[in-house]
Amino acid sequence: MTNTGFDHYQGIIPPVLTPRTADGQVDVESLRHVTAHLVDGGVDGLFVLGSSGEVPYLTTAERDLVVGTVIDEAAGRVPVLAGANDQTTARVVAEAERLHALGIDALVVTTPYYALSNQSEVAEHFRTVRARVDLPLFAYDVPVRTHVKLSATVIRELAEEGVIAGLKDSSGDDVAFRLITLATEDLPQFRVFTGHEVVVDGALLGGAHGAVPGLANVDPAGYARLFAAAKAGDWMAARREQDRLARLFRIVEVIDPQVSPGAAGLGAFKTALQLLGVIESNRMSEPMRALGAADTDRIRGILDEAGL
């Protein structure tokens, strides 16, 4: 395995948002500000080209621009992980090879989608990607997007083989997540991350090595404090910080009926970052709608309550 300089993945690794200008272009300057905001907030890594980065909406040129900008701004201070996700193994390999050439530190890969696969084919998918691209490979379990749930058996099998270095679990299945932490607890190099925003403290107590919360784009320092408290065994402090973040998470309760569920959370995160002065515009990728004035005012009040 290529030594990227980051051999111990843990902590808070936010899925980096992709800001757009008011006319819809990738906003490079705002993306630099987001990256600096996250690194200065104490995060342990950056995950680009994930769901929160609006990756399905980005052209290949835009994806390369995002990756190059974040790597340049991070300047080696934290690892940069990138999502390589597509309909088939061959397309994922092509995407992963291109991202590798851009200088990422690790890959994050989902199961194939659109193609109808069983668990045996899913396992071969990950084996093939890992064999073709010499980078740490994290499996990304997000059945709401792929419509395939990664089984604990396949995860354990791939972890034992050294095919996957870890798991980002965004399934929302807390029982399955706990069973995976138990199934892999004897594999000290295997890393398990939750994609939750509001039960990170519980996941860490249950054996998770970190979290990939979209809300960390808004308050990276809060999640960094939560992880530090958990690592120190101060679970009451971790709970207090998590409770504050759970209240902050109310920003995603969008009231505009024209905003789709898929755009609500990302739109709220972008609007919050705009209000905090980190990005210029809360523009979403087409055809998603940006949040309007009523939601912006409501989010401003929640940010004030959260001390931001």
Salt bridges, closest charged atoms under 4 A:
GLU29 OE2 - HIS33 NE2 3.48
ASP40 OD1 - ARG77 NH1 3.80
GLU54 OE2 - LYS270 NZ 2.64
GLU62 OE2 - ARG20 NH1 3.10
ASP64 OD1 - ARG98 NE 2.74
ASP72 OD2 - ARG32 NH2 2.79
GLU73 OE1 - ARG32 NH1 2.87
ASP86 OD1 - ARG91 NE 2.91
GLU95 OE2 - ARG63 NH1 2.84
GLU95 OE1 - ARG98 NH1 2.79
GLU97 OE2 - ARG132 NH2 3.39
GLU124 OE2 - ARG127 NH1 2.53
ASP134 OD1 - ARG130 NH2 3.50
ASP141 OD2 - LYS149 NZ 2.58
GLU157 OE2 - ARG127 NH2 2.52
GLU160 OE2 - ARG156 NH2 2.88
GLU161 OE1 - ARG127 NE 2.86
ASP174 OD1 - HIS196 NE2 2.93
ASP186 OD1 - ARG156 NH1 2.54
ASP219 OD2 - ARG244 NH2 2.39
GLU241 OE1 - ARG225 NE 3.23
GLU241 OE2 - ARG244 NH2 2.66
ASP243 OD2 - ARG239 NE 3.66
GLU286 OE2 - ARG283 NH2 3.26
ASP295 OD1 - ARG298 NH2 3.22
ASP297 OD1 - ARG300 NH1 2.78
GLU305 OE1 - ARG250 NH2 2.61
